[in-house]
Amino acid sequence: MSRLPFELLLALRYLRPKRTFVSVITLISVIGVMLGVAVLIIVISVMSGFDRQLREKLLGFNAHLRVVQPGELLANREEIMARVMANPRVKGVSPFVQGKVMMETQPPAGGSVVDAPVVRGVDPQREADVSDLPKSVISGAFDLRGNGLVVGRELANNLGLRVGDRVSIYSPVSLKKMKDSRRSGKDEAVLPDEYTVKGIFDVGYYEFNANVVVTSLANAQDLYALEDNVHGLQITLHDSAQADAAQAELSRALGLNYLVRSWKDDNSSILNALLVEKNVMFYLLFFIMIVAAFGITSAQITFVVQKTREIGVLKALGATNGQVRWLFLSQSLIVGVFGVVAGYGLGLLALHYRNNFLDLMNKLTGFELFPKNIYAFDRLPALIVPGDIAIICGGSLFICLLAGLLPAWNAGRLQPVEALRNE
């Protein structure tokens, strides 16, 4: 003999598949819950994956903290670097020079191509301590000796560059000299600096690959006529989660003349926009569950009308109002459980084959659903966060219970005499 409560047994019996209108509505309700849960899991996991991968790429190419002197160049960098390294949270520190330049290719045949990337001057000996750039070279080598230059993969593709090609770089200083000479009527020509592409890097982030070239610190200082000065220091921590604490400590240690900026400060706009977008998508997509809940409500209302006689018999046999209500709430719960479990499985399956699906659609339609020049990543990222999954599944199940509350309440209010008389 079953130990299940009779309300649950009856709910399972009434939900047994039959060729009736109510069974069709019940099946549609389960499918609605399944699709709502699956879409929520897919979208929220993809948004979480975007956030994680963006943070990884930003931290892989940029340091956790930067030290600059507002309005001035950093002259005493060795002293500042020693004070920074005294902090136990700091893993590495390196000077940098960064700014816009104009770059022109020197092809063996045909016309040259001009672009305006950001040049970053780094210390080759220290760069490995503050970024993943030296490990991200996919062609050639991270060789910045002499007039060596390392360019991003997308920039190399756009300009038709390969390892060994030569380029001309016009710095703001040289362009200003040309402008001043024309104003003075001398028309003095200022020759660009000649560089050789020694390597091509791919850090996995389109914006960096398409807009950044890297050279040695000495070359960048010459481009901007900085002598031995630099624009600032890059700092990497042992734990990126301690960036806020390390920022506060270094600000106190260095004094008011120096500004310590974290990677969150430099990328706050895109990170906040991604967080807001994720939250808005979460709330909007939950309306899918509300729509599915209306399907459950309509099925339960129809079911209560069809089972009026059975409700009267149960009441006549001594069933309480609460037991009748729980009978119909159990049906909503069962529909919700089946829908949530099926949606959870469908969501995980879709996430597992997400990139395969994108590749298939690209082959069939010729349309790129996930263009990397817009979304900055080569593949569609995803991150399954247990907390998000728990909120989605738990919230969906709660909405399903609420959907059956009104029909169950009306069923519990039926009087046995009236129910049997109407029949």
C-alpha positions as CSV (number, residue, x, y, z in Angstrom):
1,M,0.0,0.0,0.0
2,S,1.4,3.4,-0.9
3,R,2.5,5.7,1.8
4,L,1.9,8.8,-0.3
5,P,-0.9,11.2,0.9
6,F,-4.2,10.5,-1.0
7,E,-4.2,14.1,-2.3
8,L,-0.9,13.5,-4.1
9,L,-2.1,10.1,-5.4
10,L,-5.2,11.6,-6.8
11,A,-3.2,14.4,-8.4
12,L,-0.9,11.9,-10.1
13,R,-3.9,9.9,-11.2
14,Y,-5.8,12.9,-12.6
15,L,-2.6,14.0,-14.5
16,R,-2.2,10.6,-16.1
17,P,-2.0,11.1,-19.9
18,K,-5.4,10.7,-21.6
19,R,-6.8,11.9,-24.9
20,T,-8.7,14.8,-23.3
21,F,-8.6,18.5,-23.7
22,V,-7.3,18.9,-20.2
23,S,-4.4,16.6,-20.9
24,V,-3.4,18.7,-23.9
25,I,-3.5,21.9,-21.8
26,T,-1.4,20.2,-19.1
27,L,1.1,19.1,-21.7
28,I,1.3,22.7,-23.1
29,S,1.7,24.0,-19.6
30,V,4.7,21.7,-19.0
31,I,6.3,22.7,-22.3
32,G,5.7,26.4,-21.4
33,V,7.5,26.0,-18.1
34,M,10.3,23.9,-19.7
35,L,10.9,26.6,-22.4
36,G,10.8,29.4,-19.9
37,V,13.4,27.7,-17.6
38,A,15.6,26.7,-20.5
39,V,15.7,30.2,-22.0
40,L,16.4,31.8,-18.6
41,I,19.3,29.3,-17.9
42,I,20.8,29.8,-21.4
43,V,20.6,33.6,-21.4
44,I,21.8,34.2,-17.8
45,S,24.6,31.6,-18.2
46,V,25.8,33.3,-21.4
47,M,25.7,36.7,-19.7
48,S,27.7,35.3,-16.8
49,G,30.1,33.8,-19.3
50,F,30.5,37.2,-21.0
51,D,31.3,38.8,-17.6
52,R,33.8,36.2,-16.6
53,Q,35.6,36.1,-20.0
54,L,35.7,39.9,-20.3
55,R,37.3,40.1,-16.8
56,E,39.8,37.4,-17.7
57,K,40.8,39.1,-21.0
58,L,41.0,42.6,-19.4
59,L,43.2,41.2,-16.6
60,G,45.3,39.2,-19.0
61,F,46.2,42.2,-21.1
62,N,46.0,45.0,-18.5
63,A,47.5,45.0,-15.0
64,H,45.3,45.0,-11.8
65,L,46.4,48.5,-10.8
66,R,48.1,51.5,-12.5
67,V,50.0,54.3,-10.9
68,V,50.1,57.7,-12.6
69,Q,51.0,61.2,-11.7
70,P,48.1,63.4,-12.9
71,G,49.2,66.1,-15.4
72,E,52.8,65.1,-15.2
73,L,55.2,62.4,-16.3
74,L,56.6,59.8,-13.9
75,A,60.2,60.7,-13.4
76,N,61.4,58.8,-10.3
77,R,60.0,55.4,-11.3
78,E,62.6,53.3,-9.6
79,E,61.8,54.8,-6.2
80,I,58.1,54.4,-6.8
81,M,58.5,50.8,-7.9
82,A,60.4,50.0,-4.8
83,R,57.7,51.5,-2.6
84,V,55.0,49.6,-4.5
85,M,56.8,46.3,-4.3
86,A,57.0,46.7,-0.5
87,N,53.3,46.0,-0.4
88,P,52.8,42.2,0.3
89,R,49.8,42.1,-2.0
90,V,51.9,43.1,-5.0
91,K,53.2,40.4,-7.3
92,G,54.9,42.5,-10.0
93,V,55.3,46.1,-11.3
94,S,56.5,47.4,-14.6
95,P,56.7,50.9,-16.2
96,F,54.7,51.7,-19.4
97,V,54.3,54.4,-22.1
98,Q,51.0,54.4,-24.0
99,G,49.5,56.7,-26.6
100,K,48.1,57.0,-30.1
101,V,50.3,56.9,-33.2
102,M,49.8,56.8,-36.9
103,M,51.2,53.6,-38.6
104,E,51.8,53.1,-42.3
105,T,52.6,49.8,-43.9
106,Q,55.5,49.3,-46.4
107,P,54.3,46.6,-48.8
108,P,56.6,45.4,-51.5
109,A,54.0,46.1,-54.1
110,G,50.8,48.2,-54.2
111,G,49.7,51.1,-52.1
112,S,50.4,51.4,-48.3
113,V,47.7,51.2,-45.7
114,V,47.4,53.6,-42.8
115,D,45.9,53.0,-39.3
116,A,46.0,54.8,-36.0
117,P,46.6,52.1,-33.3
118,V,47.6,52.6,-29.6
119,V,51.3,52.0,-29.0
120,R,52.3,50.5,-25.7
121,G,55.9,50.7,-24.6
122,V,56.8,48.0,-22.1
123,D,59.9,46.7,-20.3
124,P,60.4,43.3,-22.0
125,Q,62.1,41.9,-18.8
126,R,59.2,42.8,-16.5
127,E,56.2,42.5,-18.8
128,A,55.7,38.8,-18.0
129,D,55.2,39.8,-14.4
130,V,52.2,42.1,-15.1
131,S,50.4,40.6,-18.2
132,D,49.9,37.5,-20.4
133,L,51.2,39.4,-23.5
134,P,54.5,37.5,-23.8
135,K,52.6,34.2,-23.8
136,S,50.0,35.3,-26.3
137,V,52.3,35.5,-29.3
138,I,50.9,33.2,-32.0
139,S,53.4,34.0,-34.8
140,G,57.0,35.1,-34.5
141,A,58.4,35.9,-31.1
142,F,58.0,38.5,-28.3
143,D,61.1,40.2,-29.5
144,L,61.2,44.0,-28.8
145,R,65.0,44.4,-29.3
146,G,66.1,47.2,-31.6
147,N,63.2,48.4,-33.7
148,G,61.1,45.3,-32.9
149,L,57.3,45.6,-32.9
150,V,54.5,43.2,-31.9
151,V,51.0,43.7,-33.3
152,G,47.6,42.2,-32.7
153,R,46.2,39.5,-34.9
154,E,43.2,41.5,-36.1
155,L,45.3,44.6,-36.8
156,A,47.8,42.4,-38.8
157,N,44.9,40.9,-40.8
158,N,43.4,44.3,-41.5
159,L,46.8,45.8,-42.7
160,G,48.1,42.6,-44.4
161,L,51.1,42.4,-42.1
162,R,53.2,39.4,-41.5
163,V,56.3,38.7,-39.4
164,G,59.3,40.4,-40.9
165,D,57.3,43.2,-42.6
166,R,58.3,46.8,-42.0
167,V,56.1,49.7,-41.0
168,S,56.5,53.4,-40.5
169,I,55.2,55.1,-37.3
170,Y,54.5,58.8,-37.0
171,S,54.3,59.9,-33.4
172,P,52.4,62.9,-32.2
173,V,55.7,64.6,-31.6
174,S,56.9,64.1,-35.2
175,L,53.5,65.2,-36.5
176,K,53.6,68.4,-34.4
177,K,57.1,69.1,-35.8
178,M,55.8,68.9,-39.3
179,K,52.9,71.2,-38.5
180,D,55.2,73.7,-36.8
181,S,57.6,73.7,-39.7
182,R,54.8,74.4,-42.2
183,R,53.5,77.3,-40.1
184,S,57.0,78.8,-40.1
185,G,57.3,78.4,-43.9
186,K,60.3,76.0,-43.8
187,D,58.4,72.9,-45.0
188,E,60.9,70.7,-43.2
189,A,60.3,67.0,-43.7
190,V,60.2,64.9,-40.6
191,L,60.9,61.2,-41.3
192,P,58.9,58.5,-39.6
193,D,60.4,55.9,-37.4
194,E,60.9,52.5,-39.1
195,Y,59.9,49.3,-37.2
196,T,59.9,45.6,-38.1
197,V,57.1,43.3,-37.1
198,K,58.7,40.6,-34.9
199,G,55.6,38.9,-33.7
200,I,51.7,38.8,-33.8
201,F,49.8,38.3,-30.6
202,D,46.3,37.1,-29.9
203,V,45.0,37.9,-26.4
204,G,41.4,36.6,-27.2
205,Y,39.9,40.1,-27.1
206,Y,39.0,41.8,-30.4
207,E,39.5,45.4,-29.2
208,F,43.1,44.7,-28.0
209,N,43.9,42.6,-31.1
210,A,42.7,45.2,-33.5
211,N,44.0,48.4,-31.9
212,V,47.2,47.8,-30.0
213,V,50.9,47.5,-31.0
214,V,53.7,46.9,-28.5
215,T,57.3,48.0,-28.6
216,S,60.0,48.4,-26.1
217,L,59.9,51.1,-23.4
218,A,62.9,52.9,-24.9
219,N,61.3,53.1,-28.4
220,A,58.1,54.4,-27.0
221,Q,60.0,57.0,-24.9
222,D,61.7,58.1,-28.1
223,L,58.4,58.4,-30.0
224,Y,57.0,60.7,-27.4
225,A,60.3,62.4,-26.5
226,L,60.0,61.5,-22.9
227,E,63.7,61.0,-22.3
228,D,63.9,58.7,-19.2
229,N,60.3,59.4,-18.0
230,V,57.3,57.2,-18.3
231,H,53.5,57.6,-18.3
232,G,53.0,55.3,-15.3
233,L,53.4,51.9,-13.7
234,Q,51.5,48.7,-14.1
235,I,50.9,46.6,-11.0
236,T,49.8,42.9,-10.8
237,L,48.6,41.5,-7.5
238,H,48.7,37.9,-6.2
239,D,44.9,38.0,-6.0
240,S,42.8,40.2,-8.3
241,A,40.0,40.2,-5.8
242,Q,42.1,42.3,-3.5
243,A,42.4,45.1,-6.0
244,D,40.3,47.5,-3.9
245,A,42.2,46.9,-0.7
246,A,45.6,47.2,-2.5
247,Q,44.5,50.4,-4.2
248,A,43.6,52.0,-0.8
249,E,46.9,50.8,0.7
250,L,49.1,52.1,-2.2
251,S,47.2,55.4,-2.3
252,R,48.1,56.0,1.4
253,A,51.7,54.8,0.9
254,L,52.4,56.9,-2.2
255,G,50.6,60.1,-1.1
256,L,48.4,62.6,-2.8
257,N,50.7,63.4,-5.7
258,Y,50.1,60.0,-7.2
259,L,46.8,58.4,-8.5
260,V,46.3,54.7,-8.1
261,R,43.6,53.4,-10.5
262,S,42.3,49.8,-10.5
263,W,41.3,47.8,-13.6
264,K,37.7,48.3,-12.4
265,D,38.0,52.1,-12.6
266,D,39.4,51.9,-16.2
267,N,36.7,49.5,-17.3
268,S,33.8,50.5,-15.1
269,S,31.5,51.6,-17.9
270,I,31.6,48.2,-19.8
271,L,31.4,46.1,-16.6
272,N,28.5,48.1,-15.2
273,A,26.7,48.0,-18.6
274,L,27.1,44.2,-18.7
275,L,25.8,43.9,-15.1
276,V,22.8,46.1,-15.8
277,E,22.1,44.2,-19.0
278,K,22.2,40.8,-17.2
279,N,19.8,42.0,-14.5
280,V,17.4,43.5,-17.0
281,M,17.4,40.4,-19.1
282,F,16.8,38.3,-15.9
283,Y,13.7,40.3,-15.0
284,L,12.3,40.5,-18.5
285,L,12.7,36.8,-19.2
286,F,11.0,35.9,-16.0
287,F,7.8,37.2,-17.7
288,I,8.1,34.1,-19.8
289,M,7.4,32.1,-16.7
290,I,4.4,34.3,-15.9
291,V,3.0,33.6,-19.3
292,A,3.6,29.8,-18.7
293,A,1.9,30.2,-15.4
294,F,-1.3,31.4,-17.1
295,G,-1.3,28.1,-18.9
296,I,-1.3,26.3,-15.6
297,T,-4.0,28.5,-14.3
298,S,-6.3,27.9,-17.3
299,A,-5.7,24.1,-17.1
300,Q,-6.5,24.0,-13.4
301,I,-9.7,26.1,-13.8
302,T,-10.9,23.7,-16.5
303,F,-9.9,20.7,-14.4
304,V,-11.8,22.0,-11.4
305,V,-15.0,22.5,-13.5
306,Q,-14.7,19.0,-14.9
307,K,-14.1,17.4,-11.5
308,T,-16.9,19.2,-9.6
309,R,-18.8,15.9,-9.0
310,E,-15.6,14.2,-7.7
311,I,-15.0,17.2,-5.4
312,G,-18.5,16.8,-4.0
313,V,-18.0,13.1,-3.3
314,L,-14.6,13.8,-1.6
315,K,-16.3,16.4,0.6
316,A,-19.2,14.1,1.4
317,L,-16.7,11.4,2.4
318,G,-15.1,13.8,4.9
319,A,-12.3,15.5,2.9
320,T,-11.5,18.9,4.4
321,N,-11.2,22.1,2.4
322,G,-7.4,22.1,2.9
323,Q,-7.1,18.6,1.5
324,V,-9.1,19.5,-1.6
325,R,-7.0,22.6,-2.1
326,W,-3.7,20.6,-1.6
327,L,-5.0,18.1,-4.2
328,F,-5.1,20.8,-6.9
329,L,-2.0,22.6,-5.7
330,S,-0.2,19.2,-6.0
331,Q,-1.1,19.2,-9.7
332,S,0.4,22.6,-10.2
333,L,3.5,21.4,-8.2
334,I,3.8,18.3,-10.4
335,V,3.5,20.3,-13.6
336,G,6.1,22.8,-12.2
337,V,8.5,20.0,-11.2
338,F,8.3,18.3,-14.6
339,G,8.7,21.6,-16.5
340,V,11.6,22.8,-14.3
341,V,13.5,19.5,-14.6
342,A,12.9,19.3,-18.3
343,G,13.9,23.0,-18.7
344,Y,17.0,22.5,-16.7
345,G,18.1,19.6,-18.9
346,L,17.3,21.4,-22.1
347,G,19.1,24.5,-20.9
348,L,22.3,22.5,-20.0
349,L,22.1,20.6,-23.3
350,A,21.8,23.9,-25.3
351,L,24.7,25.4,-23.4
352,H,26.9,22.4,-24.1
353,Y,26.3,22.6,-27.9
354,R,25.9,26.4,-28.2
355,N,28.9,26.9,-30.4
356,N,28.2,23.8,-32.5
357,F,24.7,25.3,-33.1
358,L,26.2,28.7,-34.1
359,D,28.6,27.0,-36.5
360,L,25.7,25.0,-38.1
361,M,23.6,28.1,-38.5
362,N,26.5,29.9,-40.0
363,K,27.0,27.1,-42.6
364,L,23.3,26.9,-43.4
365,T,22.5,30.6,-43.6
366,G,25.9,32.2,-44.3
367,F,25.0,34.7,-41.5
368,E,27.4,35.0,-38.5
369,L,25.1,35.0,-35.4
370,F,28.0,35.9,-33.1
371,P,30.3,38.3,-35.0
372,K,33.6,38.7,-33.0
373,N,34.1,42.3,-34.2
374,I,31.0,43.3,-32.3
375,Y,31.1,41.0,-29.2
376,A,34.9,40.9,-29.0
377,F,35.1,37.1,-28.4
378,D,35.8,34.4,-30.9
379,R,33.4,31.9,-29.3
380,L,30.2,32.3,-27.4
381,P,31.1,32.1,-23.7
382,A,28.9,30.6,-20.9
383,L,29.3,30.2,-17.2
384,I,26.8,28.1,-15.1
385,V,26.5,29.8,-11.7
386,P,24.7,27.5,-9.2
387,G,23.2,30.4,-7.4
388,D,21.6,31.7,-10.6
389,I,20.3,28.2,-11.5
390,A,18.8,27.8,-8.0
391,I,17.0,31.2,-8.3
392,I,15.7,30.4,-11.7
393,C,14.4,26.9,-10.8
394,G,13.2,27.9,-7.4
395,G,11.5,31.0,-8.7
396,S,9.9,29.1,-11.5
397,L,8.5,26.5,-9.2
398,F,7.1,29.1,-6.9
399,I,5.3,30.8,-9.8
400,C,3.8,27.5,-10.8
401,L,2.4,27.0,-7.3
402,L,1.0,30.6,-7.3
403,A,-0.6,29.8,-10.7
404,G,-2.6,27.0,-9.1
405,L,-3.5,28.8,-6.0
406,L,-6.8,30.5,-7.2
407,P,-8.3,27.4,-8.8
408,A,-7.4,25.3,-5.7
409,W,-8.9,27.9,-3.4
410,N,-12.2,27.8,-5.4
411,A,-12.2,24.0,-5.4
412,G,-11.8,24.0,-1.6
413,R,-14.8,26.3,-1.2
414,L,-17.2,24.1,-3.0
415,Q,-20.0,22.6,-0.8
416,P,-20.7,18.9,-1.3
417,V,-24.5,19.4,-1.7
418,E,-24.1,22.1,-4.3
419,A,-21.5,20.2,-6.2
420,L,-23.6,17.1,-6.4
421,R,-26.8,19.0,-7.1
422,N,-25.2,20.7,-10.1
423,E,-24.2,17.4,-11.5
